[in-house]
Amino acid sequence: MKVGLDVIEIRRVSGALERYSAFRERCFTEAERAYCDSRPNPAQHYAARFAGKEAVGKALGFGVARAFAWKDVEIAGRPKPDVYLSGRVAHWARGVGAGPIDLSMTHSKDIAAAVCVVADGH
């Protein structure tokens, strides 16, 4: 079993959303964008998903940010999110023998956090 954790300040994500027009498209799938943009405070939900992607990458031992593979990890559903892997991250997960992925995300007014547990698939 492997664990990944990430915490991010929501204002950092809010700033990126405001300053960089490509941030949404580069880091989030169409379904993730539709969900986050439908919420009263989209930045909170983008931040939680951003932390979720980082936590998944850490648990798998794959540098999601380093490899620019943000959209290879899709987080869908609530209140208990599902994680869907594709592309390079899915290939990596198979190679390291990753089993089922469990993800929990949360946010407060200022902070978003996520913890991911990846079971051994062997």
VMD Tcl script that builds the backbone (N, CA, C; Angstrom):
set m [mol new atoms 366]
animate dup $m
set s [atomselect $m all]
$s set {name element resname resid chain x y z} {
  {N N MET 1 A 0.846 -1.177 0.000}
  {CA C MET 1 A 0.000 0.000 0.000}
  {C C MET 1 A 0.891 1.240 0.000}
  {N N LYS 2 A 0.482 2.220 -0.784}
  {CA C LYS 2 A 1.200 3.493 -0.872}
  {C C LYS 2 A 0.220 4.629 -0.582}
  {N N VAL 3 A 0.754 5.694 0.043}
  {CA C VAL 3 A -0.075 6.835 0.418}
  {C C VAL 3 A 0.521 8.107 -0.169}
  {N N GLY 4 A -0.340 8.997 -0.632}
  {CA C GLY 4 A 0.076 10.316 -1.097}
  {C C GLY 4 A -0.813 11.376 -0.466}
  {N N LEU 5 A -0.233 12.509 -0.142}
  {CA C LEU 5 A -0.954 13.604 0.502}
  {C C LEU 5 A -0.551 14.905 -0.167}
  {N N ASP 6 A -1.513 15.807 -0.347}
  {CA C ASP 6 A -1.191 17.132 -0.856}
  {C C ASP 6 A -2.125 18.157 -0.240}
  {N N VAL 7 A -1.578 19.330 0.027}
  {CA C VAL 7 A -2.326 20.459 0.587}
  {C C VAL 7 A -1.961 21.683 -0.245}
  {N N ILE 8 A -2.949 22.493 -0.579}
  {CA C ILE 8 A -2.689 23.698 -1.374}
  {C C ILE 8 A -3.577 24.841 -0.896}
  {N N GLU 9 A -3.049 26.047 -0.989}
  {CA C GLU 9 A -3.837 27.233 -0.657}
  {C C GLU 9 A -4.766 27.533 -1.838}
  {N N ILE 10 A -6.028 27.705 -1.553}
  {CA C ILE 10 A -7.018 27.949 -2.600}
  {C C ILE 10 A -6.700 29.233 -3.361}
  {N N ARG 11 A -6.169 30.233 -2.686}
  {CA C ARG 11 A -5.864 31.501 -3.371}
  {C C ARG 11 A -4.798 31.318 -4.452}
  {N N ARG 12 A -3.904 30.350 -4.298}
  {CA C ARG 12 A -2.906 30.085 -5.354}
  {C C ARG 12 A -3.591 29.576 -6.621}
  {N N VAL 13 A -4.539 28.676 -6.437}
  {CA C VAL 13 A -5.265 28.138 -7.594}
  {C C VAL 13 A -6.157 29.218 -8.187}
  {N N SER 14 A -6.805 29.995 -7.339}
  {CA C SER 14 A -7.645 31.093 -7.815}
  {C C SER 14 A -6.823 32.070 -8.648}
  {N N GLY 15 A -5.624 32.382 -8.188}
  {CA C GLY 15 A -4.737 33.281 -8.931}
  {C C GLY 15 A -4.350 32.699 -10.281}
  {N N ALA 16 A -4.048 31.403 -10.307}
  {CA C ALA 16 A -3.695 30.751 -11.579}
  {C C ALA 16 A -4.876 30.763 -12.539}
  {N N LEU 17 A -6.082 30.549 -12.017}
  {CA C LEU 17 A -7.276 30.573 -12.862}
  {C C LEU 17 A -7.483 31.959 -13.473}
  {N N GLU 18 A -7.192 32.998 -12.698}
  {CA C GLU 18 A -7.380 34.369 -13.168}
  {C C GLU 18 A -6.282 34.811 -14.134}
  {N N ARG 19 A -5.035 34.425 -13.857}
  {CA C ARG 19 A -3.891 34.924 -14.624}
  {C C ARG 19 A -3.584 34.135 -15.899}
  {N N TYR 20 A -3.832 32.840 -15.886}
  {CA C TYR 20 A -3.406 31.990 -16.994}
  {C C TYR 20 A -4.613 31.329 -17.647}
  {N N SER 21 A -4.939 31.785 -18.824}
  {CA C SER 21 A -6.133 31.269 -19.496}
  {C C SER 21 A -6.028 29.783 -19.814}
  {N N ALA 22 A -4.832 29.272 -20.008}
  {CA C ALA 22 A -4.661 27.864 -20.373}
  {C C ALA 22 A -4.612 26.927 -19.163}
  {N N PHE 23 A -4.585 27.461 -17.960}
  {CA C PHE 23 A -4.452 26.636 -16.763}
  {C C PHE 23 A -5.558 25.580 -16.672}
  {N N ARG 24 A -6.805 25.985 -16.870}
  {CA C ARG 24 A -7.936 25.045 -16.800}
  {C C ARG 24 A -7.766 23.901 -17.798}
  {N N GLU 25 A -7.505 24.263 -19.046}
  {CA C GLU 25 A -7.423 23.258 -20.102}
  {C C GLU 25 A -6.193 22.372 -19.968}
  {N N ARG 26 A -5.094 22.927 -19.451}
  {CA C ARG 26 A -3.857 22.155 -19.318}
  {C C ARG 26 A -3.927 21.136 -18.186}
  {N N CYS 27 A -4.629 21.483 -17.114}
  {CA C CYS 27 A -4.588 20.654 -15.900}
  {C C CYS 27 A -5.840 19.824 -15.643}
  {N N PHE 28 A -6.964 20.187 -16.264}
  {CA C PHE 28 A -8.227 19.538 -15.919}
  {C C PHE 28 A -8.945 19.043 -17.166}
  {N N THR 29 A -9.574 17.882 -17.042}
  {CA C THR 29 A -10.340 17.340 -18.160}
  {C C THR 29 A -11.617 18.166 -18.365}
  {N N GLU 30 A -12.261 17.945 -19.483}
  {CA C GLU 30 A -13.508 18.653 -19.777}
  {C C GLU 30 A -14.554 18.393 -18.694}
  {N N ALA 31 A -14.668 17.146 -18.242}
  {CA C ALA 31 A -15.646 16.807 -17.199}
  {C C ALA 31 A -15.302 17.494 -15.875}
  {N N GLU 32 A -14.025 17.563 -15.539}
  {CA C GLU 32 A -13.620 18.251 -14.303}
  {C C GLU 32 A -13.928 19.737 -14.386}
  {N N ARG 33 A -13.660 20.334 -15.520}
  {CA C ARG 33 A -13.950 21.765 -15.694}
  {C C ARG 33 A -15.445 22.031 -15.592}
  {N N ALA 34 A -16.247 21.185 -16.212}
  {CA C ALA 34 A -17.701 21.367 -16.154}
  {C C ALA 34 A -18.188 21.295 -14.709}
  {N N TYR 35 A -17.677 20.333 -13.961}
  {CA C TYR 35 A -18.097 20.198 -12.561}
  {C C TYR 35 A -17.661 21.427 -11.752}
  {N N CYS 36 A -16.381 21.761 -11.801}
  {CA C CYS 36 A -15.870 22.867 -10.984}
  {C C CYS 36 A -16.552 24.180 -11.339}
  {N N ASP 37 A -16.728 24.434 -12.627}
  {CA C ASP 37 A -17.347 25.689 -13.055}
  {C C ASP 37 A -18.827 25.775 -12.691}
  {N N SER 38 A -19.460 24.642 -12.382}
  {CA C SER 38 A -20.874 24.642 -12.000}
  {C C SER 38 A -21.082 24.943 -10.516}
  {N N ARG 39 A -19.999 24.989 -9.757}
  {CA C ARG 39 A -20.102 25.182 -8.309}
  {C C ARG 39 A -20.084 26.668 -7.950}
  {N N PRO 40 A -20.656 27.036 -6.786}
  {CA C PRO 40 A -20.686 28.449 -6.387}
  {C C PRO 40 A -19.292 29.081 -6.247}
  {N N ASN 41 A -18.303 28.311 -5.792}
  {CA C ASN 41 A -16.936 28.812 -5.658}
  {C C ASN 41 A -16.002 27.863 -6.417}
  {N N PRO 42 A -15.892 28.035 -7.727}
  {CA C PRO 42 A -15.110 27.087 -8.530}
  {C C PRO 42 A -13.680 26.876 -8.044}
  {N N ALA 43 A -13.025 27.926 -7.560}
  {CA C ALA 43 A -11.621 27.810 -7.158}
  {C C ALA 43 A -11.432 26.748 -6.072}
  {N N GLN 44 A -12.372 26.634 -5.135}
  {CA C GLN 44 A -12.264 25.603 -4.087}
  {C C GLN 44 A -12.225 24.214 -4.699}
  {N N HIS 45 A -13.051 23.989 -5.686}
  {CA C HIS 45 A -13.165 22.665 -6.294}
  {C C HIS 45 A -11.989 22.367 -7.230}
  {N N TYR 46 A -11.538 23.388 -7.942}
  {CA C TYR 46 A -10.325 23.207 -8.738}
  {C C TYR 46 A -9.143 22.891 -7.816}
  {N N ALA 47 A -9.045 23.602 -6.713}
  {CA C ALA 47 A -7.929 23.374 -5.780}
  {C C ALA 47 A -7.973 21.968 -5.197}
  {N N ALA 48 A -9.156 21.501 -4.829}
  {CA C ALA 48 A -9.265 20.147 -4.274}
  {C C ALA 48 A -8.853 19.111 -5.317}
  {N N ARG 49 A -9.283 19.296 -6.555}
  {CA C ARG 49 A -8.900 18.354 -7.614}
  {C C ARG 49 A -7.416 18.447 -7.943}
  {N N PHE 50 A -6.863 19.646 -7.891}
  {CA C PHE 50 A -5.431 19.811 -8.107}
  {C C PHE 50 A -4.663 19.043 -7.024}
  {N N ALA 51 A -5.066 19.223 -5.771}
  {CA C ALA 51 A -4.435 18.483 -4.665}
  {C C ALA 51 A -4.642 16.984 -4.847}
  {N N GLY 52 A -5.817 16.585 -5.315}
  {CA C GLY 52 A -6.099 15.169 -5.552}
  {C C GLY 52 A -5.171 14.574 -6.588}
  {N N LYS 53 A -4.942 15.296 -7.671}
  {CA C LYS 53 A -4.043 14.806 -8.714}
  {C C LYS 53 A -2.625 14.662 -8.175}
  {N N GLU 54 A -2.189 15.644 -7.396}
  {CA C GLU 54 A -0.856 15.570 -6.776}
  {C C GLU 54 A -0.762 14.384 -5.823}
  {N N ALA 55 A -1.794 14.174 -5.015}
  {CA C ALA 55 A -1.786 13.059 -4.057}
  {C C ALA 55 A -1.731 11.716 -4.775}
  {N N VAL 56 A -2.483 11.583 -5.861}
  {CA C VAL 56 A -2.454 10.351 -6.655}
  {C C VAL 56 A -1.053 10.140 -7.219}
  {N N GLY 57 A -0.483 11.190 -7.803}
  {CA C GLY 57 A 0.858 11.091 -8.364}
  {C C GLY 57 A 1.889 10.691 -7.327}
  {N N LYS 58 A 1.778 11.253 -6.137}
  {CA C LYS 58 A 2.712 10.907 -5.059}
  {C C LYS 58 A 2.547 9.459 -4.623}
  {N N ALA 59 A 1.310 9.019 -4.484}
  {CA C ALA 59 A 1.073 7.637 -4.052}
  {C C ALA 59 A 1.590 6.641 -5.091}
  {N N LEU 60 A 1.496 7.005 -6.356}
  {CA C LEU 60 A 1.972 6.117 -7.427}
  {C C LEU 60 A 3.479 6.228 -7.651}
  {N N GLY 61 A 4.084 7.286 -7.099}
  {CA C GLY 61 A 5.506 7.511 -7.337}
  {C C GLY 61 A 5.784 8.113 -8.700}
  {N N PHE 62 A 4.784 8.781 -9.266}
  {CA C PHE 62 A 4.884 9.399 -10.590}
  {C C PHE 62 A 4.781 10.906 -10.426}
  {N N GLY 63 A 5.704 11.652 -10.965}
  {CA C GLY 63 A 5.669 13.106 -10.841}
  {C C GLY 63 A 4.688 13.735 -11.815}
  {N N VAL 64 A 3.431 13.818 -11.439}
  {CA C VAL 64 A 2.397 14.356 -12.325}
  {C C VAL 64 A 2.784 15.751 -12.815}
  {N N ALA 65 A 3.222 16.612 -11.903}
  {CA C ALA 65 A 3.593 17.976 -12.280}
  {C C ALA 65 A 4.838 17.969 -13.159}
  {N N ARG 66 A 5.824 17.201 -12.787}
  {CA C ARG 66 A 7.079 17.147 -13.532}
  {C C ARG 66 A 6.848 16.653 -14.958}
  {N N ALA 67 A 5.939 15.697 -15.110}
  {CA C ALA 67 A 5.679 15.097 -16.424}
  {C C ALA 67 A 4.551 15.797 -17.187}
  {N N PHE 68 A 3.980 16.852 -16.604}
  {CA C PHE 68 A 2.859 17.558 -17.221}
  {C C PHE 68 A 1.756 16.587 -17.628}
  {N N ALA 69 A 1.431 15.696 -16.722}
  {CA C ALA 69 A 0.436 14.652 -16.994}
  {C C ALA 69 A -0.852 14.899 -16.218}
  {N N TRP 70 A -1.182 16.142 -15.986}
  {CA C TRP 70 A -2.338 16.489 -15.162}
  {C C TRP 70 A -3.615 15.817 -15.627}
  {N N LYS 71 A -3.871 15.824 -16.928}
  {CA C LYS 71 A -5.131 15.288 -17.438}
  {C C LYS 71 A -5.134 13.767 -17.520}
  {N N ASP 72 A -3.999 13.132 -17.236}
  {CA C ASP 72 A -3.935 11.666 -17.171}
  {C C ASP 72 A -4.546 11.138 -15.875}
  {N N VAL 73 A -4.843 12.033 -14.945}
  {CA C VAL 73 A -5.536 11.686 -13.701}
  {C C VAL 73 A -6.838 12.484 -13.701}
  {N N GLU 74 A -7.960 11.778 -13.815}
  {CA C GLU 74 A -9.263 12.453 -13.790}
  {C C GLU 74 A -9.980 12.076 -12.506}
  {N N ILE 75 A -10.515 13.084 -11.849}
  {CA C ILE 75 A -11.245 12.891 -10.595}
  {C C ILE 75 A -12.703 13.226 -10.856}
  {N N ALA 76 A -13.575 12.257 -10.617}
  {CA C ALA 76 A -14.990 12.431 -10.944}
  {C C ALA 76 A -15.863 11.987 -9.786}
  {N N GLY 77 A -16.982 12.654 -9.648}
  {CA C GLY 77 A -17.975 12.254 -8.658}
  {C C GLY 77 A -17.805 12.934 -7.324}
  {N N ARG 78 A -18.861 12.836 -6.554}
  {CA C ARG 78 A -18.865 13.334 -5.194}
  {C C ARG 78 A -20.009 12.689 -4.458}
  {N N PRO 79 A -20.048 12.553 -3.197}
  {CA C PRO 79 A -19.019 13.075 -2.296}
  {C C PRO 79 A -17.761 12.203 -2.274}
  {N N LYS 80 A -17.849 10.971 -2.742}
  {CA C LYS 80 A -16.692 10.078 -2.766}
  {C C LYS 80 A -16.176 10.007 -4.193}
  {N N PRO 81 A -15.055 10.658 -4.489}
  {CA C PRO 81 A -14.592 10.723 -5.873}
  {C C PRO 81 A -13.974 9.415 -6.366}
  {N N ASP 82 A -14.153 9.173 -7.658}
  {CA C ASP 82 A -13.471 8.080 -8.346}
  {C C ASP 82 A -12.270 8.671 -9.061}
  {N N VAL 83 A -11.251 7.843 -9.254}
  {CA C VAL 83 A -10.043 8.266 -9.953}
  {C C VAL 83 A -9.906 7.413 -11.206}
  {N N TYR 84 A -9.758 8.088 -12.348}
  {CA C TYR 84 A -9.555 7.408 -13.620}
  {C C TYR 84 A -8.183 7.799 -14.159}
  {N N LEU 85 A -7.384 6.797 -14.484}
  {CA C LEU 85 A -6.049 7.032 -15.021}
  {C C LEU 85 A -6.044 6.772 -16.520}
  {N N SER 86 A -5.229 7.532 -17.239}
  {CA C SER 86 A -5.053 7.319 -18.672}
  {C C SER 86 A -3.607 7.646 -19.027}
  {N N GLY 87 A -3.263 7.437 -20.278}
  {CA C GLY 87 A -1.960 7.842 -20.791}
  {C C GLY 87 A -0.773 7.323 -19.992}
  {N N ARG 88 A 0.192 8.216 -19.817}
  {CA C ARG 88 A 1.441 7.848 -19.146}
  {C C ARG 88 A 1.239 7.421 -17.698}
  {N N VAL 89 A 0.289 8.047 -17.004}
  {CA C VAL 89 A 0.069 7.680 -15.607}
  {C C VAL 89 A -0.516 6.275 -15.519}
  {N N ALA 90 A -1.449 5.930 -16.383}
  {CA C ALA 90 A -2.012 4.568 -16.391}
  {C C ALA 90 A -0.918 3.545 -16.705}
  {N N HIS 91 A -0.069 3.861 -17.664}
  {CA C HIS 91 A 1.038 2.969 -18.019}
  {C C HIS 91 A 1.970 2.779 -16.819}
  {N N TRP 92 A 2.295 3.868 -16.153}
  {CA C TRP 92 A 3.150 3.819 -14.960}
  {C C TRP 92 A 2.502 2.968 -13.870}
  {N N ALA 93 A 1.220 3.188 -13.629}
  {CA C ALA 93 A 0.505 2.454 -12.574}
  {C C ALA 93 A 0.545 0.948 -12.832}
  {N N ARG 94 A 0.335 0.554 -14.081}
  {CA C ARG 94 A 0.431 -0.874 -14.417}
  {C C ARG 94 A 1.831 -1.397 -14.150}
  {N N GLY 95 A 2.833 -0.605 -14.513}
  {CA C GLY 95 A 4.224 -1.013 -14.355}
  {C C GLY 95 A 4.652 -1.187 -12.916}
  {N N VAL 96 A 4.079 -0.400 -12.010}
  {CA C VAL 96 A 4.445 -0.520 -10.591}
  {C C VAL 96 A 3.491 -1.445 -9.837}
  {N N GLY 97 A 2.558 -2.065 -10.557}
  {CA C GLY 97 A 1.646 -3.010 -9.919}
  {C C GLY 97 A 0.625 -2.371 -8.999}
  {N N ALA 98 A 0.172 -1.175 -9.368}
  {CA C ALA 98 A -0.820 -0.473 -8.543}
  {C C ALA 98 A -2.166 -1.174 -8.624}
  {N N GLY 99 A -2.813 -1.278 -7.478}
  {CA C GLY 99 A -4.158 -1.826 -7.404}
  {C C GLY 99 A -5.174 -0.703 -7.325}
  {N N PRO 100 A -6.298 -0.962 -6.684}
  {CA C PRO 100 A -7.352 0.056 -6.552}
  {C C PRO 100 A -6.841 1.335 -5.881}
  {N N ILE 101 A -7.418 2.454 -6.320}
  {CA C ILE 101 A -7.048 3.774 -5.807}
  {C C ILE 101 A -8.212 4.345 -5.022}
  {N N ASP 102 A -7.918 4.793 -3.809}
  {CA C ASP 102 A -8.928 5.449 -2.971}
  {C C ASP 102 A -8.469 6.880 -2.728}
  {N N LEU 103 A -9.367 7.839 -2.926}
  {CA C LEU 103 A -9.024 9.254 -2.789}
  {C C LEU 103 A -10.058 9.955 -1.930}
  {N N SER 104 A -9.580 10.808 -1.043}
  {CA C SER 104 A -10.452 11.665 -0.259}
  {C C SER 104 A -9.941 13.097 -0.388}
  {N N MET 105 A -10.866 14.028 -0.633}
  {CA C MET 105 A -10.513 15.442 -0.780}
  {C C MET 105 A -11.367 16.266 0.178}
  {N N THR 106 A -10.827 17.424 0.559}
  {CA C THR 106 A -11.577 18.334 1.405}
  {C C THR 106 A -11.098 19.752 1.145}
  {N N HIS 107 A -11.911 20.716 1.548}
  {CA C HIS 107 A -11.463 22.105 1.483}
  {C C HIS 107 A -12.153 22.904 2.564}
  {N N SER 108 A -11.441 23.928 3.006}
  {CA C SER 108 A -11.999 24.908 3.928}
  {C C SER 108 A -12.081 26.217 3.154}
  {N N LYS 109 A -12.173 27.305 3.846}
  {CA C LYS 109 A -12.207 28.601 3.183}
  {C C LYS 109 A -10.881 28.888 2.475}
  {N N ASP 110 A -9.762 28.465 3.069}
  {CA C ASP 110 A -8.440 28.839 2.573}
  {C C ASP 110 A -7.603 27.710 1.998}
  {N N ILE 111 A -7.868 26.471 2.411}
  {CA C ILE 111 A -6.997 25.337 2.098}
  {C C ILE 111 A -7.800 24.207 1.453}
  {N N ALA 112 A -7.177 23.545 0.483}
  {CA C ALA 112 A -7.724 22.299 -0.067}
  {C C ALA 112 A -6.686 21.212 0.190}
  {N N ALA 113 A -7.166 20.010 0.459}
  {CA C ALA 113 A -6.260 18.908 0.756}
  {C C ALA 113 A -6.827 17.618 0.184}
  {N N ALA 114 A -5.917 16.680 -0.071}
  {CA C ALA 114 A -6.320 15.372 -0.571}
  {C C ALA 114 A -5.357 14.325 -0.046}
  {N N VAL 115 A -5.907 13.145 0.211}
  {CA C VAL 115 A -5.089 11.998 0.577}
  {C C VAL 115 A -5.503 10.842 -0.331}
  {N N CYS 116 A -4.502 10.109 -0.801}
  {CA C CYS 116 A -4.735 9.008 -1.727}
  {C C CYS 116 A -4.052 7.754 -1.174}
  {N N VAL 117 A -4.754 6.640 -1.267}
  {CA C VAL 117 A -4.194 5.351 -0.905}
  {C C VAL 117 A -4.292 4.458 -2.142}
  {N N VAL 118 A -3.155 3.882 -2.512}
  {CA C VAL 118 A -3.105 2.951 -3.652}
  {C C VAL 118 A -2.758 1.575 -3.099}
  {N N ALA 119 A -3.674 0.638 -3.293}
  {CA C ALA 119 A -3.452 -0.732 -2.829}
  {C C ALA 119 A -2.450 -1.424 -3.748}
  {N N ASP 120 A -1.774 -2.407 -3.205}
  {CA C ASP 120 A -0.891 -3.236 -4.027}
  {C C ASP 120 A -1.744 -4.100 -4.944}
  {N N GLY 121 A -1.347 -4.177 -6.190}
  {CA C GLY 121 A -2.108 -4.952 -7.150}
  {C C GLY 121 A -1.582 -6.350 -7.365}
  {N N HIS 122 A -0.501 -6.698 -6.683}
  {CA C HIS 122 A 0.093 -8.034 -6.876}
  {C C HIS 122 A -0.656 -9.072 -6.085}
}
mol reanalyze $m
mol bondsrecalc $m
mol representation Tube
mol addrep $m
